């Protein structure tokens, strides 16, 4: 089969050592950057066809971040790739210690449909920077974007170095049968478990970027206007089909009504009075997900939105109240434009409720109280998040992006992407000018000397 042939070609090419050359890596990043700029209209058009994404949102969430990542990584790559000297303990007197970043080798990237360009290219940047060969499997649920990625990569790289393989779940299974050196997967926790199980058979390292029910807490002293605006932006970007989108809200009961009124105004500002026809509002990716989400509308009282268009696969920005914690909408990541809202009277109560659930990929807290901000950050485990905002933490290349527990394993972005696709090789360079005798058992009083060193 073709994917096996490509794998063997990549194995051969990697052994030439070409991908490890810094000049080759930098040139590859330059080619990728140039191609993205060249293909920008095609990428935008493909995203519109696949997800009804506006040109603004396409650039903001997909094209812009990848170009920024290439610029950030390229500027720092030479420094990252250098062996770095680390301290050496006294017991190893005479030697010097170094860490050598080394590429894993042959890597597999399986990307999702919700941000089909960004989440394919961002890890690719890290893999290139670290010196790997790459097989990239885009999502078949975003076929137009997948095709553009295929054409773009094929135009600038040979398959022996970077190959794009399109196909369905059977193609992914076939690729997972190959002995890659590292697997990078973005998608659901259910599929992530399958990939980890498969990788365990060959002890292949994995990075899993998953999801979960990311909560928002709005405290009594929060700036209500900004909380509404920033939650609307973060929640309904891509019609809620974002792994770090706010999944549900816990708001102090005294602020609920005023916040809901402000939220309704902000939704109208973003998407007009009829979001179903807005050119700035995303569509649900397919009929199966549309039906799953539509069923959630019965899980509470609809206080904002609720209208649907099955033919065009659109669901209005919808807010539910009166939802039970046991309702179906609260049993899985919503991954759509529906936002359940709960109230609390004491912050500890909100924290305790979130603790009952799996560790989320993101958490957002709106409050002016710095003590409460630190309390939330330190009391709850989650991948990353924001104080008084949503989603923007993923736009900082100095910060790691990734989950914890069921929301993910490992992280990337910026230097973390380079590290993600690298093995840190430990090296001690020992002197031959003398030989420390205390490590040898036949040396007189060696044990006493060792105890002095280590004690």
C-alpha positions in Angstrom: 0.0 0.0 0.0 1.0 3.6 -0.7 1.4 4.6 3.0 3.9 1.8 3.6 5.9 2.8 0.6 6.0 6.4 1.9 7.0 5.2 5.3 10.0 3.3 3.9 11.0 6.2 1.8 10.9 8.5 4.8 13.0 6.0 6.8 15.6 6.1 4.1 15.6 9.8 3.9 15.8 10.4 7.6 18.9 8.2 7.9 20.7 10.6 5.4 20.7 13.1 8.3 19.4 15.9 6.0 16.5 16.8 8.2 18.8 17.4 11.2 20.7 20.2 9.4 19.6 23.6 10.8 19.8 25.3 7.4 17.5 22.6 6.0 14.9 23.0 8.8 14.9 26.8 8.5 14.6 26.6 4.7 11.7 24.2 5.1 9.9 26.6 7.5 10.5 29.4 5.0 8.9 27.4 2.2 6.0 26.6 4.4 5.5 30.2 5.4 5.6 31.3 1.7 3.2 28.6 0.7 0.7 29.6 3.4 0.7 33.2 2.2 0.3 32.0 -1.4 -2.5 29.7 -0.6 -4.3 32.1 1.7 -7.3 32.6 -0.7 -7.7 28.9 -1.2 -7.5 28.1 2.5 -10.1 30.8 3.2 -12.4 29.4 0.5 -12.0 25.8 1.7 -12.8 26.8 5.3 -15.9 28.6 4.1 -17.1 25.4 2.3 -16.3 23.1 5.2 -17.4 25.1 8.2 -19.0 28.3 6.8 -16.1 30.2 8.5 -15.8 33.9 7.6 -12.7 35.4 6.1 -12.0 37.3 9.4 -12.3 34.2 11.5 -10.3 32.1 9.1 -7.4 34.5 9.4 -7.8 35.1 13.1 -8.0 31.4 14.1 -6.2 29.5 11.4 -3.9 31.4 9.0 -2.6 34.2 11.2 -1.5 31.9 14.2 0.4 29.5 11.9 2.3 32.4 10.2 3.1 33.8 13.7 4.3 30.4 14.9 6.6 30.0 12.0 8.1 33.4 12.6 8.5 32.8 16.3 10.1 29.3 15.9 12.4 30.3 13.0 13.9 33.2 15.0 14.8 30.9 17.9 15.5 27.6 16.3 19.3 27.8 16.2 19.4 28.4 19.9 16.9 25.6 20.7 18.8 23.0 18.6 22.2 23.6 20.1 23.5 21.2 22.8 23.2 23.0 26.1 25.5 22.5 29.0 24.0 21.7 32.4 25.6 21.6 35.8 27.7 18.6 36.8 27.7 17.3 40.5 30.9 17.2 42.4 31.0 13.5 42.4 31.6 13.6 38.6 34.5 16.0 39.0 36.4 16.5 35.8 33.5 15.9 33.5 31.0 18.2 31.6 27.3 17.5 31.1 25.2 18.3 28.1 21.7 17.9 26.7 21.5 17.2 23.0 18.0 17.8 21.4 17.4 15.0 19.0 14.5 14.5 16.6 12.3 11.4 17.2 12.6 10.5 13.5 9.4 9.4 11.7 6.4 11.2 13.1 2.7 10.9 12.4 0.3 13.8 12.9 -3.5 13.1 12.9 -5.4 16.4 12.8 -9.1 17.1 13.5 -11.9 18.9 11.5 -12.8 21.8 13.7 -9.7 23.9 12.9 -8.6 21.8 10.0 -5.7 24.0 8.8 -4.4 25.3 12.1 -4.4 22.0 14.0 -2.6 20.3 11.1 0.0 22.9 10.4 0.9 24.0 14.0 2.2 20.6 15.0 3.9 20.3 11.6 5.9 23.4 12.4 7.2 21.8 15.6 8.0 18.5 13.8 10.0 20.3 11.1 11.8 22.6 13.6 12.9 19.5 15.6 14.2 17.8 12.5 11.7 15.0 11.8 10.1 13.4 8.8 6.3 13.8 8.9 3.3 11.9 7.7 0.2 14.2 8.0 -3.3 12.8 8.1 -5.9 15.6 7.8 -9.5 15.1 8.7 -11.9 13.7 6.1 -14.7 15.7 7.7 -13.2 18.9 6.3 -12.5 17.6 2.8 -11.9 21.0 1.0 -9.3 22.1 3.6 -7.7 18.6 3.5 -7.4 18.9 -0.3 -5.8 22.4 0.0 -3.3 21.1 2.6 -2.4 18.2 0.3 -1.8 20.4 -2.7 0.2 23.0 -0.7 2.5 20.4 0.9 3.0 18.4 -2.2 4.1 21.6 -4.0 6.9 22.4 -1.6 8.1 19.1 -0.1 9.0 15.6 -1.4 7.0 12.7 0.1 10.2 11.2 1.5 10.3 14.2 3.8 6.7 15.3 4.4 3.7 13.5 3.1 0.0 14.2 3.3 -2.2 11.1 3.2 -6.0 11.6 2.9 -8.6 9.1 3.8 -11.2 8.0 6.4 -10.8 6.1 9.7 -9.6 3.0 8.0 -6.6 5.1 6.6 -5.9 6.3 10.1 -5.9 2.7 11.4 -3.6 1.6 8.6 -1.2 4.4 9.5 -1.2 3.4 13.2 -0.1 -0.1 12.2 3.3 1.4 11.1 6.1 1.8 13.6 6.3 5.6 13.8 8.7 7.1 16.4 6.1 9.6 17.6 2.4 10.1 17.2 0.7 13.5 17.6 -3.1 13.3 17.7 -5.8 16.0 18.2 -9.4 14.9 18.7 -11.7 13.2 21.1 -10.7 11.4 24.3 -12.4 8.2 23.0 -10.2 8.1 19.9 -7.2 9.3 22.0 -7.5 6.2 24.2 -7.5 3.9 21.1 -4.4 5.6 19.8 -2.6 5.4 23.1 -3.5 1.7 23.3 -2.2 1.1 19.8 1.0 3.0 20.5 1.6 1.0 23.7 2.1 -2.1 21.6 5.3 -0.7 20.2 6.1 1.7 23.1 5.7 4.7 20.8 5.6 8.0 22.4 2.4 10.0 21.9 1.1 13.6 22.3 -2.7 13.7 22.8 -4.5 17.0 22.4 -8.1 16.2 23.6 -10.9 18.2 25.1 -13.4 18.2 27.9 -16.1 20.3 29.5 -14.2 23.6 30.0 -16.1 25.7 32.6 -16.5 29.5 33.1 -16.9 31.0 36.6 -18.3 34.5 36.8 -17.8 35.9 40.3 -20.0 38.5 42.0 -17.5 41.4 41.3 -16.9 40.6 37.6 -17.1 43.2 34.9 -20.4 41.9 33.4 -20.2 43.7 30.1 -16.7 42.4 29.3 -17.6 38.9 30.7 -20.5 38.7 28.3 -18.6 40.0 25.2 -15.6 37.8 25.7 -17.7 34.7 26.4 -19.7 35.3 23.3 -16.5 35.6 21.3 -14.9 32.5 22.8 -18.0 30.3 22.9 -19.6 30.9 19.5 -16.4 31.2 17.5 -16.8 28.4 14.9 -20.3 27.8 16.4 -18.8 26.4 19.6 -16.8 23.7 17.8 -13.6 24.6 19.6 -11.8 22.3 22.1 -11.2 25.2 24.5 -14.6 26.9 24.1 -16.5 27.6 27.3 -18.7 24.5 27.8 -20.9 25.8 30.7 -21.1 28.8 33.0 -21.3 29.0 36.8 -22.3 32.6 37.7 -23.0 34.1 41.1 -26.8 34.1 41.4 -27.0 37.9 42.1 -25.4 38.6 38.6 -27.2 36.1 36.5 -30.1 38.2 35.1 -28.0 41.3 34.3 -25.4 39.1 32.6 -27.9 37.2 30.5 -29.4 40.5 29.3 -25.9 41.7 28.4 -25.1 38.4 26.7 -28.2 38.7 24.5 -27.1 42.1 23.4 -23.5 40.9 22.6 -24.8 37.9 20.6 -26.8 40.4 18.4 -23.8 42.6 18.0 -21.7 39.7 16.8 -24.2 37.8 14.7 -27.2 40.1 14.1 -30.8 39.5 15.0 -31.0 36.4 12.8 -27.7 34.4 13.4 -29.1 31.5 11.3 -28.4 33.7 8.2 -25.3 35.5 9.4 -22.2 35.3 7.2 -20.1 35.6 10.3 -21.5 32.5 12.1 -20.3 29.0 11.6 -22.2 25.9 10.7 -22.2 22.4 12.3 -19.8 20.1 10.5 -22.2 17.3 9.6 -25.7 15.9 10.1 -24.6 13.5 12.8 -23.2 16.3 15.0 -26.2 18.5 14.2 -28.6 15.8 15.4 -26.6 15.2 18.6 -26.6 18.9 19.4 -30.2 19.5 18.5 -31.2 16.8 21.1 -29.5 18.8 23.8 -32.0 21.7 23.3 -34.5 19.7 25.3 -32.3 19.5 28.4 -33.3 22.8 29.9 -35.1 26.1 29.5 -34.1 28.0 26.4 -33.6 31.6 27.4 -31.6 32.8 24.4 -31.7 31.4 20.8 -32.8 27.9 20.2 -33.8 28.1 16.5 -32.3 25.7 14.1 -31.9 25.1 10.3 -31.4 21.4 9.6 -30.9 21.9 5.9 -28.0 24.3 6.4 -26.9 22.7 9.7 -27.1 25.8 11.8 -28.1 26.2 15.4 -28.5 29.7 16.9 -26.3 30.7 19.8 -28.3 29.1 22.5 -28.3 29.5 26.3 -30.0 27.0 28.6 -31.0 27.5 32.2 -32.7 25.1 34.6 -30.4 22.3 33.5 -29.7 19.3 35.7 -26.1 18.2 36.3 -27.3 14.8 35.2 -28.8 15.9 31.9 -27.3 14.5 28.7 -25.9 17.9 27.7 -23.7 17.8 30.9 -22.4 14.2 30.3 -20.1 15.0 27.4 -18.2 17.9 25.8 -20.9 19.9 24.0 -18.7 21.0 21.1 -21.4 23.2 19.7 -23.3 26.5 20.2 -25.2 25.5 23.3 -24.3 27.1 26.7 -25.8 25.7 29.9 -25.8 28.3 32.8 -25.8 27.4 36.5 -25.7 29.7 39.6 -23.9 29.6 42.9 -23.9 31.6 46.1 -20.3 30.9 47.3 -17.1 30.5 45.2 -16.2 27.3 47.2 -19.5 25.8 46.0 -18.6 26.4 42.4 -15.1 25.0 42.9 -16.5 21.9 44.5 -18.9 21.3 41.6 -16.1 21.5 39.1 -13.9 19.2 41.1 -16.5 16.4 40.7 -15.8 16.3 37.0 -12.9 15.2 34.8 -10.0 17.6 34.5 -10.9 20.1 31.7 -8.7 21.4 28.9 -9.4 25.0 29.8 -11.0 27.1 32.6 -12.0 30.7 32.6 -12.6 32.9 35.7 -14.1 36.4 35.7 -13.3 38.4 38.8 -11.6 41.6 40.0 -10.5 39.9 43.2 -6.9 38.8 42.9 -7.1 36.5 46.0 -10.1 34.7 44.4 -8.2 34.5 41.1 -5.3 32.7 42.8 -7.7 30.5 44.7 -9.3 29.2 41.5 -6.0 28.7 39.8 -4.5 26.8 42.7 -7.7 24.8 43.6 -8.6 23.3 40.3 -6.6 21.1 37.8 -7.0 22.1 34.2 -4.8 22.4 31.1 -4.7 26.2 30.8 -7.0 29.1 30.9 -7.6 32.8 31.4 -8.5 35.3 34.0 -11.2 37.7 32.7 -11.1 36.3 29.2 -11.5 33.2 27.1 -9.4 31.2 24.7 -6.6 33.8 24.2 -4.1 31.8 26.3 -3.6 29.6 23.2 -2.3 32.6 21.2 0.8 33.1 23.3 3.7 31.0 21.9 5.5 31.4 25.3 2.8 29.3 27.0 2.4 25.5 26.7 -0.9 24.4 25.2 -2.2 21.0 26.3 -4.5 19.1 28.6 -4.2 17.0 31.7 -5.7 13.6 32.4 -8.7 12.9 30.1 -8.2 16.3 28.4 -4.8 15.5 27.0 -1.2 14.3 27.4 1.8 16.5 26.5 1.8 20.1 25.1 3.0 22.2 22.3 3.2 25.8 20.8 6.5 27.7 20.5 9.4 26.1 22.2 7.0 23.4 23.6 6.4 22.3 20.0 10.1 21.8 19.4 10.4 19.9 22.7 7.3 17.9 21.8 9.0 16.4 18.7 12.4 16.0 20.3 14.1 13.6 22.6 16.6 15.1 25.0 19.7 13.0 24.9 21.8 13.2 28.0 25.6 13.2 27.5 28.5 13.3 30.0 31.9 14.1 28.5 34.5 12.7 30.9 38.1 13.7 31.3 41.0 11.4 30.6 43.5 13.6 32.6 42.7 11.8 35.8 40.4 9.1 37.1 38.2 9.5 40.2 39.0 6.3 42.3 36.2 6.6 44.8 33.7 5.1 42.4 35.6 1.8 42.4 34.9 -0.6 45.3 38.5 -1.7 45.4 39.6 1.8 46.4 40.5 2.1 50.1 37.8 3.9 52.1 35.8 4.4 48.9 32.5 3.9 50.8 33.3 6.6 53.4 34.3 9.0 50.7 31.0 8.3 48.8 29.0 9.0 52.0 30.8 12.3 52.4 30.0 13.3 48.8 26.3 12.2 48.9 25.6 13.0 52.5 
